[in-house]
Amino acid sequence: MDFAQIVQTVALYALPVLFAITVHEAAHGYAARHYGDNTAHMLGRITLNPLKHIDPVGTIAMPLMLYFATGGAFLFGYAKPVPVNFGRLRNPKKDMVWVALAGPGANLVQAVLWTLALYLLIALGVNERFFTEMCKAGLLVNLVMFAFNLFPLPPLDGGRILVGLLPQPLAWQVSRIEPWGFFVVMALVITGVVSSLWMRPLMGLTSGLIHWVLTPVRALLF
């Protein structure tokens, strides 16, 4: 992969990634405040300022290192998690589900908006490839974040949703995985289990659903 292609890829993905991460984390903080936990608000984390959510290692160093090491075939990264004190929520077990859903939900909304932007560019006859490719990148990035974060294993959002939905004895057993959950998830990512058995099917289903929901918009524009 030559230098020019690398620069072009970074330029295409920079804005979608920043939006995807920032809105995802801010949504967690906003939902937590709505349900009674003011921790993120007091720490200034309910903000659309990406600098508040970027982790130097997880958001920048690790993805770049993996990008160069694998020629773009494998990417992984993470943002600085928004602090949530689940004990402060008005109904911790139930409200935990909504706080966890807020992040992936924000990515789903962004995936819809990037798709709408792509439709509008095509309908208006905008032939600048950079903008259409950025819209496709925005859709892909948000589908990836949506699907990955819903994987049902703590500390991912899907794991917290699972803990909130399970009966208390089972929820306690699942929550005990959290201290080692990151390493388990990484192992499953590296071996391709998460990608092949979870992310690809869920991303395909979600992408198809988005295009189906936007069928009336396509009918109006084209």
N, C-alpha and C positions, 0 to 999 in steps of 0.2 A: 504494500500500500504506500503510494508516494505522499510527499508532504502536502501537496496541494489538495489531495483527496481528504487527508486528515483534517486540514483547516476547514474545508467545505463541510465535512461531517460535523465538526464541533460547532460551526456557525449555525447549521440547521437545527441541531438538537439543544443548543444552549438555552434559548428562550423557553421552549416547551418544558425542558427539565426543571428550570428555575421555577416556572409557574406551577408545575406538577408537585414539586416538593413543598414549595411555600404554602400553597393553598391547602394541601393535604394536612400539613402540620397545624396551620392556623385553624382549620376546621375542627381538629381535635380539641384545641384550646377553647374555641368558642363553645363547642358542645359541652365541655366540662364546666365552663362558667355558667352556661344555661341550666345545668343540672345541679349546681351548688358548689362546685370546686373552683375557687378563685386563684389557684396557684399559678397557672400559666399567665393569667392577666397581671398578677403582681410582679411577675418576672419579665413582663414585656414581650411574651411569646405569642400573644394573639395579634399578629401583625403580618402584613404582606411584604415586609422587608426581608428579602431572601438571606441577608447576612445574619439574621437572627436564627435561621434554621440550618444553615450550611455547616456541616461537620468537615473540617479540613482533610481528615483521613477518609471518612466514608463517602463524602460527596465529591471530592476532587481527586485525591491521590489514588485511592483504590480503583475507581472506574478507569482513570487514565492508564494506570499500570496494567490493568487487565486488558484494556483496549489494545495497547501496544504489544503486550505479551502474546495475545491470541489473534492479532490481526483483525480485531473487531468481532470475532466469533463469540466471545463470552464477555458479558458485562455484569457487574454487580456493584451496588453502592447503597448507601443509606444516609438519611438526614439526622440531624440532632433531634432526638425525640422530645416532644412537648411534655413537660412534667405534669402528671395527673395524680392527685391524691384521691384514690377511689373511696377511701374512708370518709371523705367529706361530701360525697355525692348524697343527695337526699334519699335515694333508694339504690345503694351501691351495686347490688347484683343486677338489677334491671337497667339502671342508668349506664352501667359499664358497657352494655351492648350498644347503646346509641352513641356514646362517646367513641367507641372503637369503629363503628360504622361510618362516622362522620368523615374520616380520612379517605377511605376508598370511595365513599359517596361523592366527595369533592372531585376525585379523579374521574369518576363516571360522568359527572356533569361536564368536566373539561373535555373529555373524549367526544361528547355530543357537540360541544361548541366548536372544537377543531374540525369536526366533520361538516358542520354547518358552514364554517368559514371556507372549507374546500369547495362545497357546493356553490357558494356565492362567487368565488373566484372563477370557477368554470362557467357559471351562468353569465357573468359579466365579461367573459372573453379575455380574462387576464392570462396571458401566456407565459409570464415570467416563472420559469421552472422553480426558482428558489422558494417562492412563496407557496406554491402548491406542494412542494416537497416538505416544507416546514409544517404545513397542515397535516400531512401524512405522518410526519415525525411526532407531532403533538398527539395525534390519535394513538400511535403505537406506544409512546412513553406512558400515557395515562392508562391504556389497557394493561400494560405490564405492571404498573404500580397497583392498579385495581385488583388484578388477579393475584399477584404475589402477596400483597398484604392480607388478602382474604384466606390465605393458606391456614388451615385450622390447627395451629400450633403456637403456643406462647413462645416469645413475646410479641409475635405478629398480631395484627388487629383481628384476624380470623380466630386466633387462639383465645383472645379475650372475649370475643363474641361467643365462642363455644363454652367458655367457663360461665358466662352470664346466662346461657340457655340451659345448661345441664342441671340436673338435681344436685343439691349441695354436696353429697358424698362424692359423686363423680367429678363435680366441678373442682373439689379440693384436690383430687388425684391429678387432674389435668394441670392445675395451677402449679403443682410441685415441679413440673417439667421446666418452668420458666428460667431458672438459673442456668440451665444447660441448653435451653431452646435454640439460642443463636447458633451454637455449634452443630446441633442436630440439623437445623435448617440449612446451614452452609454445606454440610455433608450431603444432604439430599439434593441441593442445588448442583453441586459439583458432579454427583453421580447421574444427574439428569432426571431424577425421579420427579422433582417438583415441576420441571419444564414439560416433560412428556405426559405425565399423568394428571397434572393439575392446571398449569398455566395455559398451555396450548388449547386444550378443550374449552376452558373458561373464557379465554380471550376470543376464540372463534365464535362461541355462543354469544358473547357480549357484543362483538362487532356486528354480527348478523342482526341482533336485536336492535342496535342503534340504527342501522340502515333501514330496518323494517319500520321502526317508529317514525323515521324521517321520510318515509315514502310520500306523504302528502306534500312535504316541502319540495322534494324532487319533482313531483308532478306540477307544482306551481312554477318552478324555476326553469324546467327544461321542456 
